[in-house]
Amino acid sequence: MSLDEIRKIGPNRFGKVAVLLGGKSAEREVSLASGKAVLDGLIANGIDAHAFDTKERALSDLKDKGFERAFIILHGRGGEDGSMQGALETLGIPYTGSKVLGSALAMDKVCSKQIWSNLGLPTAQYKVVTKALVSNFSATDFDSLLNDLSGQAMVKPAREGSSIGMAKVSSGTELRSAIVNALMYDDEILIESYITGPEFTVSILGNQALPSIRMSTPHVFYDYDAKYIDNTTNYYCPSGLSEKEEAELSALCVKAFTALKGEGWGRIDLMQEESGKFLLLESNTVPGMTKTSLVPKSAKQAGLSFEDLVTIILASSLER
């Protein structure tokens, strides 16, 4: 549905809207900030929207209080992994974003990598370990694992977001320590070859890619602090790619998003090797949505205000 079509139907068409925010995941604080921004944006466009913290309220309240649809802005587990989507389908309440399967696949970095690899989409070399597997590792095993990944790697919990539990390693000792830390967040760990080059993100709205963003940070990698706390990260939109490169990147990201059954809106993160080749990192089905987050930055470059962006996302729920 286009912005003009949305404006023609008017805000009353959406009915009473619950902005699902907060939740119980490790990304609760980010979700609260995103949720407030989304709520303010919807209200500014005349929509009858209300905050609904899923940690503080029972989902049965959605029906009891007459909510007609939900804008999901829950980051991480319990909101971005398919469980909330399944609950809303059981309740018969239309919602924004990807459905159950698409949410679950994108949340799991290991499943994402396996699907992309099987489809021939470019992604970095990787290994997967579990607590049971590494409990029998010797120091030599950690060294060998790292050598298989070119001597430097990123360690990531399989099902966390916002760079929580991630670390860059360049020795077997560092790898062991990073895995132990990551296992505090998940029982399956993705270990990915470290990519030297700029990081990009591409937002998806409907079935189209918005202008890409290139990030630059003095941190070792684009970690939680670089994303949400300090102001040393630089964002470039336009990202500096040629018209041909931008088109190729857009096509790749739309293909990667749909391969994981993504719908409605989301974001694909990736890096560019020194050779110029792009490598997929992960898909986000409920990205950050504060007014300084990446999706709003890209939408602004495409000529969309924050208020219109959140209304377009909400409008996707009308088709369900």
Summary of the structure (lengths in Angstrom):
residues: 320
radius of gyration: 19.7
end to end distance: 12.7
largest distance: 65.5
contacts: 1100
relative contact order: 0.16
helix: 40%
strand: 21%
